[in-house]
Amino acid sequence: MPGPRAARRGCSAGAVAPGALLPHFAATVEYLPYGVVGVIGPWNFPVYTPMGSIAYALCLVTGLGETGGALCGAGVDKLAFTGSPATARKVLAACAEELIPAVIEGGGKDAMVVADDADVEAAADAALWGGMFNAGQTCIGIERVYVHERVYNPFVAELARRARELQPGSDAGASYGPMTLPGQLDVVRRHIADALKRGGRAVVGGEDAVGERTIAPTVLLDVPEDSDAVREETFGPTLTVTKVADVDEAVDLVNASAYGLGSAVFSRQHGDEIAGRLRVGMCSVNSVIGFAAMPTVPFGGRGASGFGRIHGPDGLREFAYPRSVARQRFALPLAIQSFRRTERTDRLLARVIRLRHGRRL
């Protein structure tokens, strides 16, 4: 096992200011590796997604849910999980037994905001790709679209036209492939049925879009915000499109979700401003999923989407713990941290503190 010197060689360390009251000290903070880190990856991207943690933690054990359960209790030093919020809670409960820290990515219900000054064709193309690629089985895929009323009709028309051109299947000419797990077919079917039952309408696809292995593109309009198709992660090739009176309404609806993973904004003039108002971990402006392709930026969310980050410097630090080292460079003439401290020293110390922090102290 490497000693402290070897461990320090594998981490970053930097000097930090010791503060005005400790001029005789120097201090550094260094980041040391946790050790063995467990990584539980999802079934939709079984290689790509866990690699975001494995590449930093450098460990690999493969298996299904049973293996993940064993991993939680195996005494690892940290655990990284990607999956549903329900399973994430079980993972955290298991980790809590041994006080094992964890990075949690609990899925998403990502939304796109289309402002009245957006490039409608570009927004429709991006929404379709964001919602349908990999058959919609993407935690950062677009599932909800909130469109300003001034561009709502042309957006829906363009989105529907493009969606009707897509063909799911297993052949070389297919737009996207089949669903990975049979159980996900039932989830998508339930969401579509609930949306239609509660007043929504399908301009593309519908209940009959769900086949034995594949699901055809489905675009749903007028879906109530408290329906399953809006509140729960669908994880299928569906989109709900909602007309809003202004950007403020769109922002409120995006932020009303329990999830907070990724998002997208389309606006020629105000993209960054709108993005800054969304309670999410990531956002792409005038694009979709741009953040996932950048190894330099952190990946992760908030709320039911979890906590912690992978990718970039923040991802590296998730798999290391900070250690502080304070070194006394020389002794002060006054004994401050000692039982030999005198009343005179106390008066001088109080005077220094008042000068530094104000008379009220």
VOVO-978737 format. One line per 8 residues: number of its first residue (from 1); their letters; for each residue x, z, y of C-alpha. Coordinates in Angstrom, 3 decimals, padded with zeros to 6 digits. Layout:
BEGIN
NUM	A	X,Z,Y  ...
# end
This chain:
BEGIN
1	MPGPRAAR	000.000,000.000,000.000  001.509,-000.950,003.379  002.625,001.839,005.662  001.555,002.339,009.287  004.238,000.022,010.613  003.128,-002.807,008.337  -000.506,-002.170,009.205  000.248,-002.389,012.914
9	RGCSAGAV	001.888,-005.762,012.449  -001.432,-007.166,011.282  -003.482,-006.091,014.286  -003.557,-006.416,018.035  -002.475,-003.507,020.214  -002.499,-003.144,023.973  -001.637,-000.596,026.601  -004.442,001.183,028.455
17	APGALLPH	-004.333,003.314,031.605  -004.046,007.061,030.812  -005.916,008.106,033.978  -004.853,009.818,037.195  -004.804,013.305,035.654  -002.399,012.319,032.876  000.440,010.438,034.613  002.927,011.780,032.088
25	FAATVEYL	001.181,009.987,029.213  001.203,006.420,027.954  -001.615,005.131,025.736  -002.332,002.186,023.487  -005.313,001.030,021.441  -004.702,-000.861,018.219  -007.109,-002.424,015.726  -006.493,-001.769,012.038
33	PYGVVGVI	-008.256,-003.460,009.091  -011.029,-001.529,007.368  -009.863,-002.472,003.891  -012.376,-003.708,001.306  -015.437,-005.264,002.966  -018.564,-006.304,001.070  -020.333,-009.492,002.185  -023.924,-010.257,001.108
41	GPWNFPVY	-024.777,-013.875,001.958  -028.113,-015.746,001.976  -029.317,-018.463,-000.340  -029.976,-021.114,002.321  -026.297,-021.563,003.274  -024.559,-019.838,000.343  -021.062,-020.953,001.364  -021.094,-021.545,005.125
49	TPMGSIAY	-022.866,-018.372,006.270  -020.926,-015.740,004.305  -017.681,-017.518,005.164  -018.174,-016.263,008.722  -017.531,-012.790,007.329  -015.298,-013.608,004.379  -012.798,-015.483,006.529  -012.279,-012.331,008.569
57	ALCLVTGL	-012.589,-009.775,005.780  -010.813,-011.851,003.075  -012.790,-010.655,000.012  -015.225,-012.411,-002.365  -017.638,-011.318,-005.114  -020.477,-013.669,-006.120  -023.897,-012.838,-007.542  -027.573,-012.283,-006.712
65	GETGGALC	-029.554,-009.259,-005.524  -028.365,-007.023,-008.343  -024.765,-007.720,-007.393  -025.534,-006.984,-003.750  -027.068,-003.657,-004.711  -023.979,-002.739,-006.706  -021.782,-003.787,-003.821  -023.577,-001.387,-001.473
73	GAGVDKLA	-022.700,001.510,-003.735  -019.215,000.364,-004.700  -017.402,002.362,-002.052  -016.464,-000.576,000.163  -015.163,000.270,003.638  -017.685,-001.946,005.446  -020.474,-004.328,004.508  -021.710,-007.557,006.107
81	FTGSPATA	-025.247,-008.696,005.267  -027.272,-011.819,006.024  -030.904,-011.977,004.933  -034.358,-010.674,005.818  -035.091,-007.541,007.860  -036.829,-005.994,004.828  -033.748,-006.366,002.646  -031.509,-005.355,005.548
89	RKVLAACA	-033.302,-001.997,005.703  -032.599,-001.436,002.007  -028.950,-002.352,002.500  -028.636,000.043,005.434  -030.324,002.822,003.465  -027.827,002.353,000.638  -024.915,002.254,003.087  -026.186,005.411,004.785
97	EELIPAVI	-025.680,007.379,001.576  -021.913,007.004,001.981  -021.849,006.437,005.781  -020.599,002.885,005.269  -020.753,000.820,008.506  -022.472,-002.545,008.308  -022.897,-005.849,010.125  -026.511,-007.006,009.833
105	EGGGKDAM	-027.929,-010.469,010.419  -031.626,-010.083,009.689  -032.924,-013.597,010.298  -034.695,-015.018,013.302  -037.787,-016.577,014.823  -035.891,-018.719,017.285  -037.724,-020.281,020.196  -037.126,-023.193,022.545
113	VVADDADV	-038.223,-023.211,026.184  -038.979,-026.639,027.684  -039.166,-026.429,031.473  -041.019,-028.878,033.709  -037.734,-030.547,034.733  -036.518,-031.048,031.161  -035.472,-034.343,029.604  -038.567,-034.615,027.405
121	EAAADAAL	-037.159,-037.095,024.903  -033.978,-035.078,024.435  -035.967,-031.856,024.085  -038.303,-033.357,021.479  -035.405,-034.762,019.483  -033.590,-031.410,019.598  -036.706,-029.436,018.641  -037.269,-031.682,015.643
129	WGGMFNAG	-033.675,-031.360,014.456  -033.600,-027.625,015.131  -036.832,-027.073,013.241  -036.486,-029.463,010.314  -032.843,-029.845,009.296  -032.056,-028.253,005.920  -035.852,-028.275,005.410  -036.128,-025.601,008.105
137	QTCIGIER	-034.262,-023.104,005.949  -032.072,-021.920,008.803  -032.018,-018.480,010.415  -031.093,-020.068,013.759  -033.493,-022.993,013.364  -036.173,-023.559,016.010  -039.579,-022.295,014.852  -041.416,-021.805,018.166
145	VYVHERVY	-041.513,-024.139,021.180  -042.947,-023.113,024.570  -043.551,-026.117,026.834  -044.449,-026.203,030.522  -047.935,-027.625,031.005  -046.628,-030.455,033.203  -044.608,-031.958,030.355  -046.630,-030.627,027.415
153	NPFVAELA	-048.543,-033.806,026.553  -045.567,-036.217,026.624  -043.468,-033.684,024.713  -046.057,-033.288,021.944  -046.546,-037.052,021.722  -042.789,-037.678,021.420  -042.277,-034.824,018.954  -045.172,-035.974,016.750
161	RRARELQP	-043.983,-039.583,016.773  -040.510,-038.588,015.668  -041.781,-036.072,013.083  -043.931,-038.690,011.330  -040.780,-040.732,010.683  -039.160,-037.976,008.608  -039.295,-038.070,004.816  -038.311,-035.115,002.632
169	GSDAGASY	-036.853,-035.677,-000.816  -033.805,-035.744,-003.066  -032.877,-039.402,-002.693  -030.153,-040.789,-000.461  -032.655,-041.982,002.144  -034.393,-038.622,002.574  -034.370,-036.977,006.005  -033.895,-033.549,004.435
177	GPMTLPGQ	-034.000,-032.036,000.971  -036.254,-029.783,-001.106  -036.805,-026.067,-000.681  -034.172,-023.879,-002.301  -036.420,-021.209,-003.819  -039.987,-021.676,-005.153  -041.133,-018.497,-003.450  -040.427,-019.956,-000.020
185	LDVVRRHI	-043.036,-022.643,-000.649  -045.667,-019.899,-000.814  -044.489,-018.375,002.466  -044.704,-021.691,004.331  -048.076,-022.478,002.753  -049.430,-019.075,003.828  -048.194,-019.499,007.403  -049.718,-022.956,007.792
193	ADALKRGG	-053.035,-021.845,006.275  -053.217,-018.774,008.522  -052.437,-020.833,011.633  -055.165,-023.369,010.866  -057.688,-020.718,009.896  -057.202,-018.976,013.216  -057.794,-022.011,015.387  -054.503,-023.880,015.278
201	RAVVGGED	-054.391,-027.606,014.572  -051.829,-029.756,012.857  -050.900,-032.992,014.644  -048.371,-033.707,011.880  -048.559,-032.369,008.335  -050.752,-029.406,007.456  -051.670,-027.509,004.303  -051.250,-030.607,002.144
209	AVGERTIA	-047.673,-030.961,003.410  -046.513,-028.335,000.894  -045.643,-030.016,-002.384  -044.117,-028.823,-005.641  -040.550,-028.856,-004.309  -040.613,-030.371,-000.847  -042.534,-029.749,002.370  -043.351,-032.556,004.767
217	PTVLLDVP	-042.811,-031.999,008.517  -045.588,-029.953,010.091  -046.250,-029.581,013.828  -048.862,-026.994,014.774  -050.587,-026.638,018.160  -052.784,-023.907,019.665  -051.560,-021.286,017.192  -052.383,-017.690,018.250
225	EDSDAVRE	-049.347,-015.585,019.101  -050.343,-012.861,016.645  -050.530,-015.248,013.678  -048.075,-015.175,010.781  -046.682,-018.566,011.811  -045.559,-017.126,015.162  -044.681,-013.533,014.288  -042.913,-013.950,010.930
233	ETFGPTLT	-039.887,-016.025,009.973  -041.301,-019.154,008.298  -038.048,-020.660,007.034  -039.557,-024.074,006.455  -039.924,-027.462,008.210  -042.634,-026.351,010.638  -042.893,-025.976,014.409  -045.492,-024.232,016.542
241	VTKVADVD	-045.808,-025.760,020.015  -047.476,-023.735,022.769  -048.431,-024.807,026.308  -047.412,-022.387,029.066  -048.298,-022.294,032.756  -044.720,-021.623,033.883  -041.295,-020.517,032.749  -042.165,-016.851,033.310
249	EAVDLVNA	-044.881,-017.065,030.664  -042.502,-018.833,028.290  -039.841,-016.142,028.730  -042.388,-013.381,028.113  -043.562,-015.040,024.885  -040.025,-015.612,023.634  -039.128,-011.984,024.293  -042.319,-010.665,022.674
257	SAYGLGSA	-040.886,-011.384,019.230  -039.360,-008.593,017.167  -036.514,-010.996,016.427  -033.713,-011.859,018.830  -031.185,-014.155,017.167  -030.772,-017.602,018.748  -032.727,-019.729,021.214  -032.650,-022.961,023.199
265	VFSRQHGD	-033.551,-023.955,026.758  -034.132,-027.447,028.125  -034.004,-027.752,031.907  -032.023,-030.038,034.199  -031.734,-027.495,037.026  -032.349,-023.977,035.713  -031.052,-023.844,032.128  -028.510,-021.064,032.609
273	EIAGRLRV	-030.927,-018.991,034.682  -033.648,-019.178,032.021  -031.164,-018.496,029.225  -030.046,-015.344,031.018  -033.571,-013.941,030.838  -033.992,-014.280,027.072  -033.462,-011.153,024.936  -031.436,-012.881,022.250
281	GMCSVNSV	-027.889,-012.847,020.959  -027.270,-016.574,021.489  -028.666,-019.501,023.438  -028.013,-023.231,023.710  -028.831,-024.972,026.987  -029.984,-028.612,026.710  -029.015,-028.554,023.027  -029.814,-026.646,019.843
289	IGFAAMPT	-027.545,-024.453,017.720  -024.491,-025.363,019.803  -023.191,-021.798,019.544  -023.004,-021.940,015.736  -020.482,-024.775,015.819  -018.069,-022.912,018.102  -015.618,-020.641,016.249  -014.670,-018.961,019.520
297	VPFGGRGA	-018.045,-017.399,020.372  -019.682,-014.420,018.632  -022.638,-015.005,016.306  -025.381,-012.398,015.951  -028.622,-011.071,017.344  -030.610,-008.027,018.373  -033.822,-006.290,017.352  -035.055,-007.289,013.893
305	SGFGRIHG	-032.305,-009.916,013.849  -029.763,-007.144,013.364  -026.549,-006.058,015.056  -022.835,-006.665,014.920  -021.118,-010.034,015.207  -019.170,-012.578,013.216  -017.033,-015.454,014.593  -014.641,-015.276,017.521
313	PDGLREFA	-012.633,-012.247,018.677  -015.739,-010.040,018.422  -016.153,-011.086,014.796  -012.542,-010.225,014.025  -012.948,-006.787,015.536  -016.037,-006.094,013.409  -013.697,-005.873,010.438  -011.161,-003.619,012.113
321	YPRSVARQ	-011.450,-000.143,013.559  -009.880,000.937,016.857  -007.242,003.662,016.786  -006.012,005.313,019.956  -002.475,006.641,020.332  -001.463,008.832,023.307  002.230,009.579,023.872  003.594,012.187,026.262
329	RFALPLAI	006.465,010.564,028.133  007.687,013.693,029.927  006.584,017.294,030.481  004.869,018.345,033.688  006.183,021.363,035.593  002.698,022.896,035.303  001.448,024.000,031.876  -002.098,022.572,031.817
337	QSFRRTER	-002.846,022.316,028.098  -001.554,025.741,027.198  -002.704,029.365,026.968  000.231,030.115,029.291  -001.607,028.419,032.121  -001.697,030.571,035.264  -004.350,031.090,037.946  -002.150,029.160,040.365
345	TDRLLARV	-002.177,026.214,037.988  -005.980,026.423,037.766  -006.273,026.327,041.584  -003.949,023.343,041.820  -005.827,021.567,039.037  -009.169,022.184,040.758  -007.756,020.802,044.002  -006.546,017.648,042.264
353	IRLRHGRR	-009.926,017.155,040.607  -011.739,017.553,043.971  -009.421,015.045,045.598  -009.926,012.624,042.738  -013.647,013.021,042.057  -015.206,014.576,045.168  -016.001,018.066,046.497  -019.180,018.507,044.419
361	L	-017.061,018.844,041.299
# end
